[in-house]
């Protein structure tokens, strides 16, 4: 609308000037000249409003999918000019899928005075995102002319963590050497080996309070012990190129990461050991609450960029998991070599539970049909090999 108003005013001024010349009317000529001068002043003021600015961006280091993220931008004016209100648009990366983006509040920067504005959005997909640069739009005091200018800024980075997607999958009660206590939820803190300290939670015994750490931090902390069980779970996620089915935020890989982080958090809360051996370079010995954060960070970076089939990934971690572990293999596109891999893994005393996704549920309106892992014949092969397949829900809850 501003451009339309400015254009209309320019046409009107030109028309008055032409009519003034044709009619030899000085009054009309002076009026047209005044209008031209006004338009020129508006252009100059709009041009100055977006010059001589400096920016700092304050973004949170991480957020979960679906959470509302607020980014703050601090603006300084490097020139002693009185500016009308300006709008700032952050140059977010195009691959960052988002919704509910709010515009930044209009501001009028002044010299040597930090002015703050902010905007927000909801991220829809996991990942690590880096961006820089802002675009500034300014107008004249009358709002007739607008000018824009791009500014470079220091890079910002945010990690969008997966949102847990609840699913009813249990860690087998007999996982590990002997009977697992994971189902009881009493394993964490029941052993003899100290594992670390954590914040006090209702129900914790006062006998386990770590008084020295509590005195230093001013927060009640309790000792956390190794679980009195050998229950262990590993996760292998299908991430071969071309195996991620779907578009935007509704893909099989997004569902896998959401389910995996939910199950991992659930198993850790019950005292089990949880590993992602193909995604992590070494086994973690972190306390449970720290381990949960590690898993979120790990799964945020997962992309379908591997050259290995899921069966080859499962075989490659055969020696990294302790005997008696349960290995969950998340598969959407049928891997013909997975049944043989299950046979060999079972021979190493690893129980394999394939978590199967219907790849065709993520295809959308496309008529393309994929060799989905939920085909009855493929499920039968997995069962014959010794696996215990579970068909997973296809809905991606954002």
Secondary structure, 3 states (H helix, E strand, C coil): CHHHHHHHHHHHHHHHHHHHHHHCCHHHHHHHHHHHHHHHHHHHHHHHHCCCEEEEEECCCEEECCCEEEEEEEEEECCCCCCCCEEEEECCCCCCCEECCCCCCCECCEECECEEEEEEEEECCCEEEEECCEEEEEECCCCCCEEEEEECCCCEEEEEECCCCCCCCCCCCCCCCCCCCHHHCCCCCCCCCEEEEEECCCCCCHHHECHHHHHHHCCCEEEEECCCCCCEEEEEECCECCCCCEECCEEHHHHHHHHHHHHHHHHHHCCCEEECCCCCCCCCCCCHHHHHHHHHHHHHCCCCCECCCHHHHHHHCCCCCCCCCEEEEEECECCCCHHHHHHHHHHCCCEEEEEECCHHHHCCCCCCCCCECCCHHHHHHHHHCCCCCEECCCCCCC
